[in-house]
Amino acid sequence: MKTIKSVVPRAFGFFLVLTVICGVIYPLTVTGIAKVFFQKQAEGSIIEIDGVKYGSELLAQEFTSDTYLWGRPMITDISTYTDDEGNVLMYAGASNKSPAGEELEAVIAERVERMKAAHPEQADQPVPSDLVTVSGSGLDPEISPAAANYQVQRISKARGIPEEEVKAVIGQYTKERTFGIFGEPRVNVLKVNLALDGILKG
């Protein structure tokens, strides 16, 4: 029968081997492959123009000015996302409210009224659901084409440019379904706003 003295060294050696493989070799290999073949994604899909970093195309930013396209609602109460020592864990997140609860229903109703007030020309039209509901992550950087086009008149009026110009920018940064079958068409909010400001071109 094997004694503890003979088993422990082998177990410890096995532990060290797995630590090196899983904790060093594998991460470095995956990171190296990502850096070579998916460099932009590996570095966070940052939109950088003329040396200025404007943010990641994969993380939402909050826009409130009438001159910009608005994204999905964001829960940005920092106190909600801090640890016991007051360290900020993330700048936004999901609401975690029950879809069957009266509290969420009241919040959505308030958002609908606020959205209609900001878009009086579309007061008789239904507000796209993604403009009044928080995404699962709370950081969705994209909205539906319907939600983007709902805001065209407001942006056009605030910027003093033709509606067709705003629609053209939205169309330029609209992605269709992946491979034509997966997901839904979506519009990247940050890219549209950078393009409206003349920062992002093409």
C-alpha positions as CSV (number, residue, x, y, z in Angstrom):
1,M,0.0,0.0,0.0
2,K,1.3,3.4,-0.9
3,T,2.2,5.6,2.0
4,I,1.3,9.3,2.4
5,K,5.0,10.1,1.9
6,S,5.0,8.6,-1.6
7,V,1.7,10.1,-2.7
8,V,2.2,13.7,-1.5
9,P,5.3,14.4,-3.7
10,R,3.5,13.1,-6.7
11,A,0.4,15.0,-6.0
12,F,2.4,18.2,-5.5
13,G,4.3,17.6,-8.7
14,F,1.1,17.1,-10.6
15,F,-0.3,20.3,-9.1
16,L,2.8,22.3,-10.2
17,V,2.6,20.8,-13.8
18,L,-1.1,21.7,-14.1
19,T,-0.4,25.2,-12.6
20,V,2.2,25.9,-15.3
21,I,0.0,24.5,-18.1
22,C,-3.3,26.1,-17.1
23,G,-2.0,29.2,-15.4
24,V,0.9,30.2,-17.6
25,I,1.2,28.3,-20.9
26,Y,-2.5,28.3,-21.9
27,P,-3.2,32.0,-21.1
28,L,-0.1,33.1,-22.9
29,T,-0.9,31.0,-25.9
30,V,-4.5,32.2,-26.1
31,T,-3.4,35.8,-25.6
32,G,-0.7,35.5,-28.2
33,I,-3.2,34.1,-30.8
34,A,-5.7,36.8,-30.0
35,K,-3.0,39.5,-30.3
36,V,-2.0,38.2,-33.8
37,F,-5.4,37.4,-35.3
38,F,-7.8,39.5,-33.3
39,Q,-5.7,42.5,-32.2
40,K,-8.5,45.0,-32.0
41,Q,-10.8,42.7,-30.1
42,A,-8.0,41.6,-27.7
43,E,-7.4,45.2,-26.8
44,G,-11.0,46.0,-26.0
45,S,-12.3,47.1,-29.5
46,I,-11.3,50.7,-28.6
47,I,-12.3,53.4,-31.1
48,E,-9.1,55.4,-31.5
49,I,-8.9,58.3,-33.9
50,D,-5.8,60.5,-34.3
51,G,-4.4,59.2,-31.1
52,V,-7.6,60.0,-29.1
53,K,-9.5,57.0,-27.5
54,Y,-13.2,57.6,-27.5
55,G,-14.3,54.4,-25.9
56,S,-15.0,50.8,-26.7
57,E,-17.5,49.9,-29.4
58,L,-18.6,47.0,-27.2
59,L,-19.6,49.1,-24.1
60,A,-22.3,51.6,-23.8
61,Q,-21.8,55.3,-23.0
62,E,-24.6,57.5,-21.7
63,F,-25.6,60.3,-24.1
64,T,-28.2,62.9,-23.0
65,S,-27.8,65.8,-25.3
66,D,-30.5,66.4,-28.0
67,T,-27.8,66.5,-30.6
68,Y,-26.9,62.8,-30.0
69,L,-28.4,59.4,-30.6
70,W,-29.5,58.0,-27.2
71,G,-28.8,54.4,-26.3
72,R,-30.7,52.1,-23.9
73,P,-31.3,53.3,-20.4
74,M,-28.4,52.8,-18.0
75,I,-28.3,52.3,-14.3
76,T,-25.4,54.7,-13.5
77,D,-25.9,55.0,-9.7
78,I,-22.3,54.3,-8.7
79,S,-23.3,53.5,-5.1
80,T,-25.1,50.4,-6.5
81,Y,-21.9,49.0,-7.9
82,T,-19.4,49.6,-5.1
83,D,-17.9,47.1,-2.6
84,D,-18.0,47.5,1.2
85,E,-14.9,49.7,1.1
86,G,-16.4,52.1,-1.4
87,N,-14.4,50.9,-4.4
88,V,-16.2,51.3,-7.7
89,L,-16.7,47.9,-9.3
90,M,-18.3,49.1,-12.6
91,Y,-19.9,52.3,-13.9
92,A,-23.3,50.7,-14.8
93,G,-25.2,47.5,-14.7
94,A,-28.5,45.8,-14.9
95,S,-31.5,46.8,-12.8
96,N,-32.4,43.3,-11.7
97,K,-36.0,44.3,-11.3
98,S,-38.6,41.6,-11.9
99,P,-40.4,41.9,-15.3
100,A,-43.6,41.0,-13.4
101,G,-43.2,43.6,-10.7
102,E,-45.2,46.9,-10.4
103,E,-42.0,48.8,-9.7
104,L,-40.5,48.0,-13.1
105,E,-43.8,48.8,-14.8
106,A,-43.8,52.2,-13.1
107,V,-40.2,52.9,-14.1
108,I,-40.9,52.0,-17.8
109,A,-44.0,54.1,-17.9
110,E,-42.0,57.1,-16.6
111,R,-39.3,56.5,-19.3
112,V,-42.0,56.3,-22.0
113,E,-43.4,59.7,-21.0
114,R,-40.0,61.2,-20.8
115,M,-39.2,59.8,-24.3
116,K,-42.4,61.2,-25.8
117,A,-41.8,64.6,-24.2
118,A,-38.4,64.7,-25.9
119,H,-39.9,63.6,-29.2
120,P,-43.2,65.5,-29.6
121,E,-43.3,64.8,-33.3
122,Q,-43.6,61.1,-32.6
123,A,-46.0,61.4,-29.6
124,D,-48.6,59.3,-31.4
125,Q,-46.1,56.5,-32.2
126,P,-45.2,53.7,-29.9
127,V,-41.8,54.1,-28.2
128,P,-39.4,51.3,-29.2
129,S,-39.0,49.0,-26.2
130,D,-35.2,49.2,-26.2
131,L,-35.3,52.9,-25.5
132,V,-37.2,52.3,-22.2
133,T,-35.7,49.0,-20.9
134,V,-32.3,48.2,-19.6
135,S,-30.3,45.4,-21.3
136,G,-29.3,42.3,-19.4
137,S,-25.8,43.6,-18.9
138,G,-26.8,47.2,-18.6
139,L,-24.0,48.1,-21.0
140,D,-25.5,47.3,-24.4
141,P,-23.8,49.6,-26.9
142,E,-26.4,49.0,-29.7
143,I,-30.0,49.7,-30.3
144,S,-32.5,48.6,-32.9
145,P,-32.9,50.5,-36.2
146,A,-36.4,51.4,-35.1
147,A,-35.1,53.0,-31.9
148,A,-32.5,54.9,-33.9
149,N,-34.9,56.2,-36.5
150,Y,-37.3,57.2,-33.8
151,Q,-34.8,59.9,-32.8
152,V,-34.0,61.3,-36.2
153,Q,-36.3,64.3,-36.1
154,R,-34.9,65.4,-32.7
155,I,-31.3,65.1,-33.8
156,S,-32.0,66.8,-37.1
157,K,-33.7,69.8,-35.4
158,A,-31.0,70.1,-32.7
159,R,-28.1,70.0,-35.2
160,G,-29.8,72.0,-37.9
161,I,-29.1,69.3,-40.5
162,P,-31.5,67.5,-42.9
163,E,-33.2,64.3,-41.6
164,E,-31.8,62.4,-44.5
165,E,-28.3,63.2,-43.4
166,V,-29.0,61.7,-40.0
167,K,-30.6,58.7,-41.5
168,A,-27.6,58.1,-43.8
169,V,-25.3,58.1,-40.8
170,I,-27.5,55.7,-38.9
171,G,-27.6,53.4,-42.0
172,Q,-23.9,53.5,-42.3
173,Y,-23.4,52.1,-38.8
174,T,-26.2,49.6,-38.9
175,K,-25.2,45.9,-38.8
176,E,-27.4,43.3,-40.3
177,R,-28.1,39.9,-38.8
178,T,-24.9,37.8,-38.3
179,F,-24.5,35.5,-41.3
180,G,-28.0,36.7,-42.3
181,I,-29.7,34.6,-39.7
182,F,-28.4,35.2,-36.1
183,G,-29.6,38.1,-33.9
184,E,-31.3,41.2,-35.1
185,P,-30.2,44.3,-37.1
186,R,-28.6,46.8,-34.7
187,V,-27.1,50.3,-34.6
188,N,-23.9,51.2,-32.7
189,V,-24.7,54.3,-30.7
190,L,-21.1,55.5,-30.1
191,K,-20.1,55.2,-33.8
192,V,-23.2,57.1,-34.9
193,N,-22.5,60.0,-32.5
194,L,-18.8,60.2,-33.5
195,A,-19.9,60.3,-37.1
196,L,-22.4,63.0,-36.4
197,D,-19.6,65.0,-34.8
198,G,-17.5,64.5,-37.9
199,I,-14.9,62.5,-35.9
200,L,-15.5,59.1,-37.4
201,K,-15.6,58.9,-41.1
202,G,-16.3,55.9,-43.4
